[in-house]
Amino acid sequence: MKFKLTKLEKHWVLYDVGNSAFTLLVSTIIPIYFDYLAGQQKLSSVSYLAYWGYAVSIATLLVALMGPALGTISDGKGMKKPIFLASIIIGAICCISLGLASAWLVFLIVFVLGKIAYSASLIFYDSMLPDVTTEERMDMVSAQGFAWGYIGSCIPFIACLGLVMGGSKLGLSMKQSMIIAFLVVALWWVGSSIPFLKNYRQVNYVSKRKHAVIDSFASLFQTVKNIRKEKNIFWFLLAFFFYIDGVYTIIDMATAYGKALGLNSTGLLLALLLTQFVAFPCCIIFGRLAGRISPDKLITACILAYLGITIFAVFMNSQLHFWILAILVGMFQGGIQSLSRSYYAKIIPGEKSGEYFGIMDICGKGASFMGTALVSIISQLTGSINKGVGAIAILFVVGILLFLKAVSARTRRNQKNNEMTEDKGYLSEVKVY
């Protein structure tokens, strides 16, 4: 049976196409342009790397701290759409401003603000999934979002890359090329969000909040206290923290690892594009499989696949191996991300989706620190980057054990709910007779 997206589902997916362009820009062109600005202002290579690392860390930390609070506020009746719109507008303005910034410090400040707005928009976007589709369709819709995001982001990226690398042939300076590139990404981002913003309606929400901000923080505090009792959610968040840490670490360290193997900048960019193109069909395949095979089993398979990828990375010693790694990562990256999003959306209260996805974001953001630190420490202690990368396997082993515990807790909860439903049915029959 052919899966067809509804109009609203298509518009939700389209936003992923738009925002993913900014993600690809951050991973590739923005660091290169910051290096260009830093070089013009006599900033040493050591200082360049340090300040760039500080900016990324500050943005990550602030989003992790603000995410749950913003998500909780957005759960109020009629709040999700305006807050989502505000994050897009701020992010797009910052994106355009990056091209206008001349001083490296101003550039970093604008980048941090833009990254925060972008990351916040994703919290609201993910939490809108229960409003957009039904529980039975969540896996496929989530997969479609990631899939089209991968392939769609390549269109503005290739255009921007052409401007940056060939702008001089058109009589454009580096700065002029970057201004146009940032403008293209901002317009692509905003343009892709308009259809969804026009048609989205918040279905799930928390009502009766007299003081939106104060009551939201009180609700968040209560949820954090109670989440330990919700075993299926608690164990999933712990599992997600570990296995998504492994996924993000492989993504974050791929460029440095590739350079250590002698792959040039052009080769790295091409490998990154290859990953995007491979991820597109594979992500859709995982979404379709979720209709036939339990998502629990598919997520488990993805974690095991990443464990195998990590072991393979330990023995990498050539550029060919790196290209194989890029293909393997593309095969499972979208699957594990999209299925994790839809799995989580199914086990949380729909009316508090913003709050819960804000908490999930902490796990993702917090995890991004631990994995890279683990690789760095092991690499320095052993003197081998291969062994450092191999240490990521620990994260996947812990992640899969915790995920199996989460699945078990969810099964017990469902059985208990079914028993309660049967008991109520039995009692109502007794009353009738």
C-alpha positions as CSV (number, residue, x, y, z in Angstrom):
1,M,0.0,0.0,0.0
2,K,1.4,3.4,-1.0
3,F,1.9,5.9,1.8
4,K,0.5,9.4,1.0
5,L,1.1,12.4,3.2
6,T,-1.7,14.7,4.0
7,K,-1.5,18.4,3.1
8,L,-0.5,19.4,6.7
9,E,2.0,16.5,7.0
10,K,3.6,17.7,3.7
11,H,3.9,21.3,5.1
12,W,5.4,19.9,8.3
13,V,8.0,18.0,6.3
14,L,8.7,21.0,4.2
15,Y,10.0,22.9,7.2
16,D,12.6,20.2,7.7
17,V,13.7,20.9,4.1
18,G,14.1,24.6,5.0
19,N,15.9,24.5,8.3
20,S,18.3,21.7,7.3
21,A,20.0,24.2,4.9
22,F,21.1,26.2,8.0
23,T,22.4,22.9,9.6
24,L,24.6,22.1,6.5
25,L,25.8,25.7,6.4
26,V,26.9,25.5,10.1
27,S,28.7,22.3,9.5
28,T,30.7,23.4,6.4
29,I,30.8,27.0,5.1
30,I,30.3,29.1,8.3
31,P,33.5,27.7,10.0
32,I,35.4,28.3,6.8
33,Y,34.2,31.9,6.6
34,F,35.0,32.5,10.2
35,D,38.5,31.3,9.5
36,Y,38.7,33.9,6.7
37,L,37.6,36.7,9.0
38,A,39.9,35.6,11.7
39,G,42.8,35.5,9.3
40,Q,42.2,39.0,8.1
41,Q,42.3,40.3,11.6
42,K,45.5,38.4,12.5
43,L,43.9,35.9,14.8
44,S,46.1,32.8,15.3
45,S,44.9,29.4,14.2
46,V,44.9,28.3,17.9
47,S,42.8,31.2,18.9
48,Y,40.5,30.6,15.9
49,L,39.8,27.0,17.0
50,A,39.4,28.0,20.6
51,Y,36.9,30.8,20.0
52,W,34.9,28.8,17.5
53,G,34.7,26.0,20.1
54,Y,33.6,28.4,22.8
55,A,30.9,29.8,20.5
56,V,29.5,26.4,19.7
57,S,29.6,25.3,23.3
58,I,27.9,28.5,24.5
59,A,25.1,28.1,22.0
60,T,24.6,24.4,22.9
61,L,24.6,25.1,26.6
62,L,22.1,28.0,26.4
63,V,19.7,26.0,24.3
64,A,19.9,23.1,26.7
65,L,19.1,25.4,29.6
66,M,16.4,27.4,27.8
67,G,14.8,24.5,25.8
68,P,12.6,22.9,28.5
69,A,11.3,26.3,29.7
70,L,10.5,27.5,26.2
71,G,8.9,24.2,25.4
72,T,6.7,24.3,28.5
73,I,5.6,27.8,27.7
74,S,4.7,26.8,24.2
75,D,2.3,24.1,25.5
76,G,-0.1,26.8,26.6
77,K,-3.2,27.2,24.4
78,G,-2.3,29.1,21.2
79,M,1.3,29.6,22.3
80,K,3.2,27.2,20.1
81,K,2.7,28.9,16.7
82,P,3.8,32.5,17.7
83,I,6.8,31.3,19.6
84,F,7.8,29.0,16.7
85,L,7.4,31.9,14.3
86,A,9.5,34.2,16.5
87,S,12.4,31.7,16.6
88,I,12.3,31.5,12.7
89,I,12.3,35.2,12.3
90,I,15.2,35.7,14.7
91,G,17.2,32.9,13.2
92,A,16.7,34.2,9.6
93,I,17.7,37.8,10.6
94,C,20.8,36.4,12.3
95,C,21.6,34.3,9.2
96,I,21.5,37.4,7.0
97,S,23.5,39.4,9.5
98,L,26.3,36.9,9.4
99,G,27.1,38.0,5.9
100,L,27.2,41.7,7.0
101,A,29.5,41.1,10.1
102,S,33.1,42.3,9.4
103,A,34.6,41.7,12.9
104,W,35.2,38.1,14.0
105,L,33.8,38.8,17.5
106,V,30.5,40.3,16.1
107,F,30.3,37.4,13.7
108,L,30.5,34.9,16.6
109,I,27.9,36.8,18.7
110,V,25.4,36.8,15.8
111,F,26.2,33.1,15.1
112,V,25.4,32.2,18.8
113,L,22.1,34.0,18.6
114,G,21.2,32.4,15.3
115,K,22.1,28.9,16.5
116,I,20.0,29.4,19.6
117,A,17.0,30.5,17.6
118,Y,17.4,27.7,15.1
119,S,17.8,25.0,17.8
120,A,14.7,26.4,19.7
121,S,12.6,26.2,16.5
122,L,13.5,22.5,16.3
123,I,12.1,21.9,19.8
124,F,8.8,23.5,18.8
125,Y,8.8,21.7,15.4
126,D,9.4,18.3,16.9
127,S,6.7,18.9,19.5
128,M,4.2,19.7,16.8
129,L,4.3,16.1,15.4
130,P,1.4,14.9,17.6
131,D,-0.7,17.9,16.3
132,V,0.1,17.1,12.7
133,T,-0.5,13.4,12.4
134,T,-1.9,10.3,14.2
135,E,0.1,7.9,16.3
136,E,-0.1,5.2,13.6
137,R,1.5,7.5,11.0
138,M,4.1,9.1,13.2
139,D,7.1,6.9,12.3
140,M,6.6,7.4,8.5
141,V,5.9,11.2,8.8
142,S,8.9,11.7,11.0
143,A,11.1,9.7,8.6
144,Q,9.8,11.7,5.7
145,G,10.8,14.9,7.5
146,F,14.4,13.8,8.0
147,A,14.6,12.3,4.5
148,W,13.5,15.4,2.6
149,G,15.6,17.5,5.0
150,Y,18.7,15.7,3.9
151,I,18.1,16.0,0.2
152,G,16.5,19.4,0.3
153,S,19.3,21.0,2.2
154,C,21.7,20.1,-0.6
155,I,20.0,22.5,-3.1
156,P,20.9,25.8,-1.4
157,F,24.2,24.2,-0.1
158,I,25.4,23.5,-3.6
159,A,24.4,27.0,-4.7
160,C,26.3,28.6,-1.8
161,L,29.3,26.3,-2.3
162,G,29.4,27.4,-6.0
163,L,29.3,31.1,-4.9
164,V,32.0,30.7,-2.3
165,M,34.3,28.7,-4.6
166,G,33.6,30.4,-7.9
167,G,32.5,33.9,-6.9
168,S,35.7,35.4,-8.1
169,K,34.9,34.3,-11.7
170,L,31.7,36.4,-11.4
171,G,33.6,39.4,-10.1
172,L,32.5,38.9,-6.5
173,S,34.7,39.2,-3.5
174,M,34.6,36.6,-0.7
175,K,32.5,38.9,1.5
176,Q,30.0,39.6,-1.3
177,S,29.7,35.9,-2.1
178,M,29.0,35.1,1.6
179,I,26.4,37.9,1.8
180,I,24.5,36.3,-1.1
181,A,25.0,32.8,0.3
182,F,23.6,33.7,3.8
183,L,20.7,35.5,2.1
184,V,19.9,32.5,0.0
185,V,19.8,30.2,3.1
186,A,17.7,32.6,5.1
187,L,15.1,32.9,2.2
188,W,15.1,29.2,1.7
189,W,14.5,28.7,5.5
190,V,11.7,31.2,5.8
191,G,10.1,30.3,2.4
192,S,9.9,26.7,3.4
193,S,8.2,27.5,6.7
194,I,5.4,29.7,5.3
195,P,3.0,26.9,4.1
196,F,3.2,25.1,7.5
197,L,2.7,28.4,9.5
198,K,-0.4,29.2,7.5
199,N,-2.1,25.8,8.0
200,Y,-0.9,24.7,11.5
201,R,-3.4,24.6,14.3
202,Q,-2.4,23.6,17.9
203,V,-4.5,20.6,18.8
204,N,-2.8,19.5,22.0
205,Y,-2.3,22.1,24.7
206,V,-2.4,22.7,28.4
207,S,-5.3,24.9,29.5
208,K,-6.1,27.0,32.6
209,R,-2.8,28.8,33.0
210,K,-3.4,32.1,34.6
211,H,0.2,33.1,34.7
212,A,1.8,31.6,31.6
213,V,5.5,31.9,32.5
214,I,5.2,31.2,36.3
215,D,2.8,28.3,35.8
216,S,5.0,26.9,33.0
217,F,8.0,26.7,35.3
218,A,5.9,25.1,38.0
219,S,4.7,22.5,35.5
220,L,8.2,21.8,34.3
221,F,9.5,21.3,37.8
222,Q,6.7,18.9,38.5
223,T,7.3,17.0,35.3
224,V,11.0,16.6,36.1
225,K,10.1,15.3,39.5
226,N,7.5,12.8,38.1
227,I,9.5,11.6,35.1
228,R,11.4,9.1,37.3
229,K,8.1,7.4,38.0
230,E,7.3,7.1,34.3
231,K,9.8,4.3,33.7
232,N,9.3,3.9,30.0
233,I,10.0,7.6,29.5
234,F,12.8,7.7,32.0
235,W,14.7,4.7,30.6
236,F,14.2,5.9,27.0
237,L,15.7,9.4,27.8
238,L,18.7,7.7,29.4
239,A,19.2,5.4,26.5
240,F,18.8,8.3,24.0
241,F,21.4,10.3,25.9
242,F,24.0,7.6,25.3
243,Y,23.3,6.3,21.8
244,I,22.5,9.7,20.3
245,D,25.8,10.9,21.9
246,G,27.6,8.2,19.8
247,V,25.7,9.3,16.6
248,Y,26.5,13.0,17.2
249,T,30.2,12.3,18.1
250,I,30.7,10.4,14.8
251,I,29.2,13.4,12.9
252,D,31.2,16.0,14.8
253,M,34.5,14.1,14.6
254,A,34.2,12.9,11.0
255,T,35.9,16.0,9.5
256,A,38.9,15.9,11.9
257,Y,39.2,12.1,11.5
258,G,39.1,12.5,7.7
259,K,41.8,15.1,7.8
260,A,44.0,12.8,9.9
261,L,43.6,10.2,7.1
262,G,44.8,12.7,4.5
263,L,41.4,13.6,2.9
264,N,41.4,17.1,1.5
265,S,38.7,19.7,2.1
266,T,37.0,19.0,-1.2
267,G,37.0,15.3,-0.5
268,L,35.4,16.0,2.9
269,L,32.7,18.2,1.4
270,L,31.9,15.5,-1.2
271,A,31.8,12.8,1.4
272,L,29.4,14.9,3.4
273,L,27.2,15.4,0.4
274,L,27.3,11.6,-0.3
275,T,26.1,11.0,3.3
276,Q,23.1,13.3,2.7
277,F,22.2,11.6,-0.6
278,V,22.4,8.1,0.9
279,A,20.4,9.1,4.0
280,F,17.5,10.3,1.8
281,P,16.2,6.9,0.5
282,C,17.4,4.9,3.6
283,C,15.4,7.2,5.9
284,I,12.2,6.7,3.9
285,I,12.9,2.9,3.9
286,F,13.1,2.9,7.7
287,G,9.8,4.9,7.8
288,R,8.1,2.3,5.6
289,L,9.5,-0.6,7.6
290,A,8.1,0.9,10.8
291,G,4.6,0.0,9.4
292,R,5.6,-3.7,9.2
293,I,8.3,-4.1,11.9
294,S,8.1,-2.8,15.4
295,P,10.0,0.5,15.8
296,D,11.6,-1.0,18.9
297,K,13.4,-3.6,16.8
298,L,14.3,-1.0,14.1
299,I,15.9,1.4,16.7
300,T,17.7,-1.6,18.2
301,A,19.0,-2.6,14.7
302,C,20.2,1.0,14.1
303,I,22.1,1.1,17.4
304,L,23.7,-2.2,16.6
305,A,24.6,-0.9,13.1
306,Y,26.3,2.1,14.6
307,L,28.2,-0.2,17.0
308,G,29.5,-2.0,13.9
309,I,30.3,1.3,12.2
310,T,32.4,2.3,15.2
311,I,34.3,-1.0,15.2
312,F,35.0,-0.5,11.5
313,A,36.3,3.0,12.1
314,V,38.9,1.6,14.5
315,F,40.6,-0.2,11.6
316,M,40.3,2.7,9.0
317,N,43.6,3.7,7.4
318,S,42.7,5.0,3.9
319,Q,40.5,7.5,2.1
320,L,38.5,4.6,0.6
321,H,37.6,3.5,4.1
322,F,36.4,7.0,4.9
323,W,34.0,6.9,1.9
324,I,32.7,3.6,3.0
325,L,32.1,5.1,6.5
326,A,30.2,8.0,4.9
327,I,27.9,5.6,3.1
328,L,27.3,3.5,6.2
329,V,26.5,6.5,8.4
330,G,24.1,7.8,5.7
331,M,22.3,4.4,5.8
332,F,21.4,4.6,9.5
333,Q,21.6,8.2,10.5
334,G,18.2,9.2,9.4
335,G,16.6,6.0,10.6
336,I,17.8,6.3,14.2
337,Q,17.0,10.0,14.4
338,S,13.5,9.9,12.9
339,L,12.4,6.7,14.7
340,S,13.7,8.1,18.0
341,R,11.6,11.2,17.5
342,S,8.4,9.4,16.7
343,Y,8.9,6.7,19.4
344,Y,9.3,9.5,22.0
345,A,6.2,11.4,20.6
346,K,4.1,8.3,21.2
347,I,5.0,7.8,24.9
348,I,4.7,11.3,26.1
349,P,1.5,13.3,26.9
350,G,0.4,15.1,23.7
351,E,-0.6,18.3,25.6
352,K,2.8,18.6,27.1
353,S,4.8,17.8,24.0
354,G,6.8,21.1,24.0
355,E,7.8,20.5,27.6
356,Y,8.9,16.9,27.0
357,F,10.8,17.6,23.8
358,G,12.6,20.4,25.6
359,I,13.7,17.8,28.2
360,M,14.7,15.5,25.3
361,D,16.8,18.3,23.8
362,I,18.8,18.5,27.0
363,C,19.8,14.9,26.5
364,G,20.8,15.5,22.9
365,K,22.7,18.7,23.7
366,G,24.3,17.3,26.9
367,A,25.4,14.2,25.1
368,S,27.3,16.2,22.5
369,F,29.8,17.2,25.1
370,M,30.6,13.8,26.5
371,G,31.3,11.9,23.3
372,T,33.8,14.3,21.9
373,A,35.5,14.6,25.3
374,L,35.8,10.8,25.5
375,V,37.4,10.6,22.0
376,S,39.8,13.3,22.8
377,I,40.9,11.9,26.2
378,I,41.3,8.3,24.9
379,S,43.2,9.6,21.9
380,Q,45.7,11.5,24.0
381,L,46.1,8.7,26.5
382,T,46.8,6.1,23.9
383,G,48.4,8.2,21.2
384,S,46.0,6.7,18.7
385,I,42.9,8.5,17.2
386,N,41.6,5.1,16.0
387,K,41.4,3.9,19.6
388,G,39.8,7.2,20.6
389,V,37.1,6.7,18.0
390,G,36.7,3.1,19.1
391,A,35.8,4.3,22.6
392,I,32.5,5.5,21.1
393,A,31.4,1.8,21.1
394,I,31.0,2.1,24.8
395,L,28.2,4.6,24.3
396,F,26.3,2.4,21.9
397,V,26.6,-0.7,24.2
398,V,25.2,1.3,27.2
399,G,22.6,2.9,24.9
400,I,21.2,-0.4,23.6
401,L,21.1,-2.0,27.2
402,L,19.1,1.0,28.5
403,F,16.8,1.1,25.4
404,L,15.9,-2.6,25.9
405,K,15.0,-1.7,29.5
406,A,12.8,1.2,28.2
407,V,11.1,-1.2,25.8
408,S,10.5,-3.6,28.6
409,A,9.0,-0.8,30.8
410,R,6.7,0.3,28.0
411,T,5.5,-3.3,27.4
412,R,4.7,-3.6,31.1
413,R,2.9,-0.3,31.1
414,N,0.8,-1.3,28.1
415,Q,-0.1,-4.6,29.7
416,K,-1.2,-2.9,32.9
417,N,-3.4,-0.4,30.9
418,N,-5.0,-3.3,29.0
419,E,-5.7,-5.2,32.2
420,M,-7.3,-2.0,33.7
421,T,-9.5,-1.6,30.6
422,E,-10.6,-5.2,30.7
423,D,-11.5,-4.9,34.4
424,K,-13.6,-1.8,33.7
425,G,-15.3,-3.6,30.9
426,Y,-16.0,-6.6,33.2
427,L,-17.5,-4.3,35.9
428,S,-19.7,-2.5,33.4
429,E,-21.1,-5.9,32.3
430,V,-21.8,-6.8,35.9
431,K,-23.7,-3.6,36.4
432,V,-25.8,-4.3,33.3
433,Y,-26.9,-7.7,34.5
